[in-house]
């Protein structure tokens, strides 16, 4: 599949039996969701930064992992399988989740109950120091309302986007509240990242955009029609997760993670066709291509799109080269512009309204969302 990491061509992952005593191991980092889109990009970066990383993976997905990866088979929805996974863990990076479009009961079982199960197991293990949750901008009531932009971490909560996204947003908001409450009760640090729609190599949404754009729009979209939204490139999101995993200043904070551009799916397709030389650059559309900043001045995209397909002379390959060139232009000595650095973080204080109310929210409240 286009964009599949080269690491997947290495030897099969190591499947752990019962893990060794925490006293015989150094720092342990646990990652959930490693076989997902963001997770497959994040895992090698965490390994590069922190060395050994333990991966919680469902038994039927272990084959999707490869290389020097220590895998603990388990399931977020089965508390009995989590004991070995969290033994000795000092840092947990929780990406595992059911995605938009899943049935409501699945979203609740995985995103809400699964997060609660993982938190309970970590508390029982007694070694956890930091829990990082990847949430979503779908938790905001104004995520798809331009009049509410620019969104910040203190924006009103309460999913109100497209119908297929609302149950997902509710489940992620419930997970946030469970994490905040567990951290307050057990005394470990926690960090929450609310990510905009993530794109990059192998992202299904972007493959869909490329297919439609290069086919002249004749193929039906796989997703429901929706208004403009913000995006974030997977490399930027991964860099930020790695940074905040070991950043003491991120304790108790919530971060809104999004690029400056807001695009609808039709406008994204026009950008792709323009980059491939198949159409003129699209005119500005209302709510597309720009997103107001806190000062009220619109910003424009730093990157074109998207993902590659086909051979070196194909239109999609030209799109890929254009995207690579645009990314190179945003890099400064290896640091991707726009990813906050440790002393430039602008977190929400733990006493801010939404976080304070989250800390007071019980599991019952969260489940009722």
C-alpha positions as CSV (number, residue, x, y, z in Angstrom):
1,X,0.0,0.0,0.0
2,X,1.4,3.5,-0.8
3,X,3.2,5.0,2.2
4,X,3.6,1.8,4.1
5,X,6.7,2.1,6.3
6,X,9.9,0.4,5.3
7,X,10.2,-1.0,8.8
8,X,7.3,-3.4,8.0
9,X,9.6,-5.3,5.7
10,X,11.8,-6.4,8.6
11,X,11.7,-9.5,10.7
12,X,8.5,-10.3,12.6
13,X,7.9,-8.5,15.9
14,X,8.8,-10.2,19.2
15,X,5.8,-11.5,21.1
16,X,6.4,-11.3,24.8
17,X,5.3,-14.0,27.2
18,X,5.1,-13.0,30.9
19,X,7.1,-9.8,31.2
20,X,10.2,-9.5,33.4
21,X,10.0,-7.9,36.9
22,X,10.0,-4.1,36.8
23,X,13.1,-4.1,39.0
24,X,15.1,-5.7,36.2
25,X,13.9,-3.2,33.6
26,X,14.6,0.5,33.2
27,X,12.0,3.0,32.1
28,X,9.1,1.3,30.3
29,X,6.9,3.0,27.7
30,X,3.7,1.4,26.5
31,X,2.0,2.3,23.2
32,X,-1.5,1.4,22.2
33,X,-2.8,1.7,18.7
34,X,0.5,1.0,17.1
35,X,-1.1,-0.7,14.0
36,X,-3.2,2.3,13.2
37,X,-2.4,5.2,10.8
38,X,-0.8,7.5,13.4
39,X,0.6,4.6,15.5
40,X,2.6,3.1,12.6
41,X,4.4,6.4,12.1
42,X,4.8,7.1,15.8
43,X,6.3,3.7,16.9
44,X,9.7,4.0,15.2
45,X,10.1,7.6,16.4
46,X,9.4,6.6,20.0
47,X,11.9,3.7,19.6
48,X,14.5,6.2,18.3
49,X,13.9,8.6,21.2
50,X,13.3,6.2,24.1
51,X,14.7,2.9,23.1
52,X,12.5,0.0,24.1
53,X,8.8,0.4,23.6
54,X,6.2,-2.1,24.6
55,X,3.2,-2.4,22.2
56,X,-0.3,-3.6,23.3
57,X,-1.8,-5.3,20.3
58,X,-4.8,-7.5,19.7
59,X,-3.6,-11.0,18.9
60,X,-4.9,-10.9,15.4
61,X,-3.0,-7.7,14.6
62,X,0.5,-8.8,15.9
63,X,1.4,-9.9,12.3
64,X,1.1,-6.3,11.2
65,X,4.0,-5.3,13.4
66,X,7.6,-6.1,12.5
67,X,11.2,-5.3,13.5
68,X,12.5,-4.8,17.0
69,X,9.1,-4.4,18.6
70,X,8.2,-6.0,21.9
71,X,4.5,-6.9,21.7
72,X,2.2,-7.8,24.5
73,X,-1.0,-9.4,23.1
74,X,-4.1,-7.9,24.7
75,X,-7.3,-6.1,24.2
76,X,-8.5,-2.8,25.7
77,X,-12.0,-4.3,26.1
78,X,-10.7,-7.3,28.2
79,X,-9.2,-6.1,31.5
80,X,-7.8,-9.5,32.2
81,X,-5.3,-9.2,29.3
82,X,-3.9,-5.8,30.4
83,X,-2.1,-6.8,33.6
84,X,1.1,-8.0,31.8
85,X,0.9,-5.1,29.4
86,X,1.2,-2.4,32.1
87,X,3.5,-4.2,34.5
88,X,6.3,-1.7,35.3
89,X,5.1,0.9,32.8
90,X,6.0,4.4,33.7
91,X,4.7,6.1,30.5
92,X,1.6,5.1,28.6
93,X,0.8,6.7,25.1
94,X,-2.8,5.8,24.4
95,X,-3.7,5.9,20.7
96,X,-5.9,2.8,20.5
97,X,-9.5,3.7,19.6
98,X,-12.5,2.8,17.4
99,X,-12.7,5.4,14.6
100,X,-15.6,7.5,13.3
101,X,-18.2,5.5,11.6
102,X,-18.0,2.6,14.1
103,X,-21.3,1.6,15.8
104,X,-22.2,3.5,18.9
105,X,-21.8,0.5,21.1
106,X,-18.3,-0.2,19.7
107,X,-17.2,3.4,20.3
108,X,-18.4,3.2,23.9
109,X,-16.8,-0.3,24.5
110,X,-13.4,0.6,23.0
111,X,-13.0,4.4,23.5
112,X,-14.7,4.8,26.9
113,X,-14.6,1.4,28.6
114,X,-11.3,0.5,27.0
115,X,-9.7,3.7,28.2
116,X,-11.1,3.1,31.7
117,X,-9.8,-0.5,31.7
118,X,-6.3,0.7,30.8
119,X,-6.3,3.4,33.4
120,X,-7.5,0.9,36.1
121,X,-4.7,-1.5,35.1
122,X,-2.1,1.2,35.3
123,X,-3.3,2.4,38.7
124,X,-3.2,-1.2,40.0
125,X,0.4,-1.6,38.7
126,X,1.4,1.4,40.7
127,X,4.3,2.5,38.5
128,X,2.7,4.9,36.0
129,X,4.1,8.4,35.9
130,X,2.6,9.9,32.8
131,X,-0.4,9.1,30.7
132,X,-0.8,10.7,27.2
133,X,-4.1,10.5,25.4
134,X,-4.6,11.2,21.8
135,X,-8.1,12.8,21.6
136,X,-9.7,14.7,18.7
137,X,-11.0,18.1,17.7
138,X,-14.3,16.3,17.3
139,X,-14.9,17.1,21.0
140,X,-15.5,20.8,20.2
141,X,-19.0,22.2,19.5
142,X,-17.5,24.6,17.0
143,X,-15.2,22.3,15.1
144,X,-17.2,22.7,12.0
145,X,-18.6,26.2,12.6
146,X,-16.4,28.9,11.0
147,X,-18.0,31.5,13.2
148,X,-16.5,29.8,16.2
149,X,-13.0,29.8,14.8
150,X,-10.2,30.1,15.7
151,X,-10.5,27.1,18.0
152,X,-8.4,27.0,21.1
153,X,-8.1,24.6,24.0
154,X,-10.7,26.6,25.9
155,X,-13.3,26.4,23.1
156,X,-16.7,25.1,24.1
157,X,-17.1,21.3,24.3
158,X,-19.9,19.2,23.0
159,X,-19.6,17.4,19.7
160,X,-21.9,19.0,17.1
161,X,-20.3,18.2,13.7
162,X,-21.5,15.9,11.0
163,X,-23.8,13.1,12.1
164,X,-21.3,10.3,11.7
165,X,-18.7,12.2,13.8
166,X,-20.8,13.0,16.8
167,X,-20.8,9.7,18.6
168,X,-17.0,9.5,18.1
169,X,-16.5,13.0,19.5
170,X,-18.7,12.1,22.6
171,X,-16.6,8.9,23.2
172,X,-13.3,10.9,23.0
173,X,-14.6,13.5,25.4
174,X,-15.7,10.8,27.8
175,X,-12.2,9.3,27.6
176,X,-10.6,12.7,28.3
177,X,-12.7,13.0,31.5
178,X,-11.8,9.6,32.6
179,X,-8.1,10.3,32.1
180,X,-8.3,13.6,34.0
181,X,-10.2,12.1,36.9
182,X,-7.9,9.1,37.2
183,X,-4.8,11.3,37.1
184,X,-6.2,13.4,39.9
185,X,-7.1,10.4,42.0
186,X,-3.9,8.4,41.4
187,X,-1.4,11.3,41.3
188,X,0.2,10.6,37.8
189,X,0.8,13.3,35.2
190,X,-1.5,13.4,32.2
191,X,-1.5,15.1,28.8
192,X,-4.3,15.3,26.2
193,X,-3.8,16.1,22.5
194,X,-6.9,17.1,20.5
195,X,-5.8,16.4,17.0
196,X,-7.4,17.7,13.8
197,X,-7.9,15.3,10.9
198,X,-4.6,13.7,10.3
199,X,-3.2,13.2,6.8
200,X,-0.1,11.8,5.2
201,X,1.2,8.6,3.5
202,X,-1.4,5.8,3.6
203,X,-4.1,7.9,5.1
204,X,-7.4,6.5,3.7
205,X,-9.1,9.9,3.5
206,X,-6.2,11.2,1.4
207,X,-6.1,8.2,-0.9
208,X,-9.8,8.8,-1.5
209,X,-9.1,12.5,-2.3
210,X,-6.4,11.5,-4.7
211,X,-8.5,8.9,-6.4
212,X,-11.4,11.3,-7.0
213,X,-9.2,14.2,-8.0
214,X,-7.2,12.3,-10.6
215,X,-10.4,10.6,-11.9
216,X,-12.0,13.9,-12.6
217,X,-14.4,13.6,-9.6
218,X,-16.3,10.7,-11.2
219,X,-15.8,8.3,-8.2
220,X,-18.2,8.7,-5.3
221,X,-16.8,9.9,-2.0
222,X,-16.4,7.3,0.7
223,X,-17.3,9.8,3.4
224,X,-20.3,11.9,4.1
225,X,-20.4,15.5,2.7
226,X,-19.2,17.9,5.3
227,X,-18.0,21.5,5.7
228,X,-14.4,22.7,5.8
229,X,-12.2,21.4,8.5
230,X,-8.6,21.8,9.7
231,X,-5.9,19.2,9.1
232,X,-2.5,18.2,10.6
233,X,0.2,16.3,8.9
234,X,1.1,13.0,10.5
235,X,4.8,14.0,10.9
236,X,3.8,17.1,12.8
237,X,1.5,15.2,15.1
238,X,4.1,12.5,15.7
239,X,6.8,15.0,16.5
240,X,4.6,16.7,19.0
241,X,3.6,13.4,20.7
242,X,7.3,12.4,21.0
243,X,8.1,15.9,22.4
244,X,5.3,15.9,25.0
245,X,5.9,12.3,26.1
246,X,8.9,13.4,28.0
247,X,8.0,17.0,28.7
248,X,7.4,17.9,32.3
249,X,5.8,21.2,31.4
250,X,3.0,19.3,29.6
251,X,1.7,17.8,32.8
252,X,-2.0,18.3,33.3
253,X,-2.4,20.2,30.0
254,X,-4.6,20.0,26.9
255,X,-3.3,20.9,23.4
256,X,-5.3,21.7,20.3
257,X,-3.2,20.4,17.4
258,X,-4.2,21.7,13.9
259,X,-2.6,23.2,10.8
260,X,-3.6,26.7,9.7
261,X,-5.6,25.7,6.6
262,X,-9.3,24.7,6.6
263,X,-10.4,22.9,3.5
264,X,-13.5,21.1,2.3
265,X,-13.1,17.8,0.5
266,X,-14.0,19.4,-2.9
267,X,-11.5,22.1,-2.4
268,X,-8.8,19.6,-1.5
269,X,-9.5,17.7,-4.7
270,X,-9.1,21.0,-6.7
271,X,-5.7,21.6,-5.0
272,X,-4.6,18.1,-6.0
273,X,-5.7,18.6,-9.6
274,X,-3.9,21.9,-9.7
275,X,-0.7,20.5,-8.3
276,X,-0.9,17.6,-10.9
277,X,-1.3,20.1,-13.7
278,X,-4.8,19.0,-14.5
279,X,-6.6,22.2,-13.6
280,X,-6.1,25.8,-12.7
281,X,-5.7,26.8,-9.1
282,X,-9.1,26.9,-7.4
283,X,-10.6,30.3,-6.4
284,X,-11.1,30.9,-2.7
285,X,-14.3,29.3,-1.4
286,X,-16.2,30.4,1.6
287,X,-14.8,28.5,4.6
288,X,-12.1,26.7,2.4
289,X,-8.4,27.2,2.1
290,X,-8.1,29.7,5.0
291,X,-8.6,29.7,8.7
292,X,-8.8,32.8,10.8
293,X,-6.1,33.2,13.4
294,X,-6.6,34.6,16.9
295,X,-5.9,38.1,15.5
296,X,-8.6,37.6,12.9
297,X,-6.2,37.6,9.9
298,X,-6.7,34.6,7.6
299,X,-3.7,32.3,7.2
300,X,-3.0,30.2,4.0
301,X,-1.8,26.6,3.7
302,X,1.9,25.9,4.2
303,X,1.7,22.6,2.3
304,X,0.0,21.3,-0.8
305,X,-1.1,17.7,-0.5
306,X,-1.0,14.6,-0.2
307,X,-0.1,11.0,-0.9
308,X,1.5,9.1,-3.7
309,X,0.2,6.4,-6.1
310,X,1.3,5.0,-9.5
311,X,4.6,5.6,-11.4
312,X,7.1,8.5,-11.5
313,X,5.5,10.2,-14.5
314,X,1.9,9.9,-13.3
315,X,-0.1,12.9,-12.1
316,X,-0.3,11.5,-8.6
317,X,3.5,11.2,-8.6
318,X,3.8,14.9,-9.5
319,X,1.5,15.7,-6.6
320,X,3.7,13.7,-4.3
321,X,6.8,15.6,-5.5
322,X,5.0,18.9,-5.0
323,X,4.0,17.9,-1.5
324,X,7.5,16.8,-0.7
325,X,8.9,20.1,-1.9
326,X,6.3,22.0,0.1
327,X,7.2,20.1,3.3
328,X,11.0,20.7,2.7
329,X,10.3,24.4,2.5
330,X,8.7,24.3,6.0
331,X,11.6,22.6,7.7
332,X,14.4,24.4,9.6
333,X,17.4,22.2,10.3
334,X,15.3,19.1,10.8
335,X,12.6,20.8,12.9
336,X,9.2,21.0,11.3
337,X,7.9,24.6,11.6
338,X,4.7,24.8,13.6
339,X,5.5,22.0,16.1
340,X,5.8,23.6,19.5
341,X,9.2,23.4,21.2
342,X,9.4,22.7,25.0
343,X,9.6,26.3,26.2
344,X,7.2,27.7,23.6
345,X,4.3,25.5,24.7
346,X,1.0,27.4,25.4
347,X,-0.9,24.9,27.5
348,X,-4.2,25.3,29.2
349,X,-3.7,25.6,33.0
350,X,-5.0,22.6,34.9
351,X,-7.4,24.9,36.6
352,X,-9.0,26.1,33.4
353,X,-12.7,25.7,33.3
354,X,-13.0,22.6,31.1
355,X,-10.2,20.7,32.7
356,X,-11.4,21.5,36.2
357,X,-14.9,20.3,35.4
358,X,-13.4,17.2,33.7
359,X,-11.5,16.4,36.9
360,X,-14.7,16.5,38.8
361,X,-16.6,14.3,36.3
362,X,-17.2,10.8,37.4
363,X,-17.2,7.7,35.2
364,X,-21.0,7.7,35.2
365,X,-21.1,11.2,33.8
366,X,-18.6,10.4,31.1
367,X,-20.5,7.3,30.0
368,X,-23.7,9.4,29.7
369,X,-22.3,11.6,27.0
